[in-house]
Amino acid sequence: MTAPLLTPTTELEAVNALLSAIGESPVETLLTVLPADAGTALASIRRFSRQLQKSGWSFNSEENFPLSPNTDGEIILPLNTLKVDPSDPSCPYVQRGGRLYDPVGHTYDIGQPVKVDIVFGLDFYELPETARNFIVIAAGRRFEDQFLGADNLHNYSVKDEQAAWAEFVSDEAENEDLNVLDASLPSRILRRRSRSWA
């Protein structure tokens, strides 16, 4: 008999982990109308995922990403754009709604291709496992607070969240080919975060 494959955490597993933390029964699918607690758990996971991803990490950001105008000269941003900044520092364009806007020319009519540094919001299944784990623990701790109150015994502690964060940051440093023994690592990560996405 072949052992089942060990796969990354699914969004369904994440929701059920939060439900288990408050003593609720698991759900079998996320594709139907969910019970209230399960719906709240799913919303918590997605909200915290968006909060984590908006800073921009190696897995969800791209530099010099090309965008082209439509027939009206407007540059429509991908629907899952969380942050965008022109790659050329002298370029004045900013995000306004789902389009780029020229605040100097006071127009959406950009009229030419633009390269941008962009952060995408990814679905849960597209995230690395360390990001999924951190999201589950961090969202789970807040979810428990909401249902059980901050003073009760929790399945997810601040210490658990800090350990998951440390693992995630270490994984991110490895993905960016940074030396985790390098004393300048924290400032290098902070500098990358603050360059465009702070």
Disulfide bonds with the S-S distance in Angstrom:
none
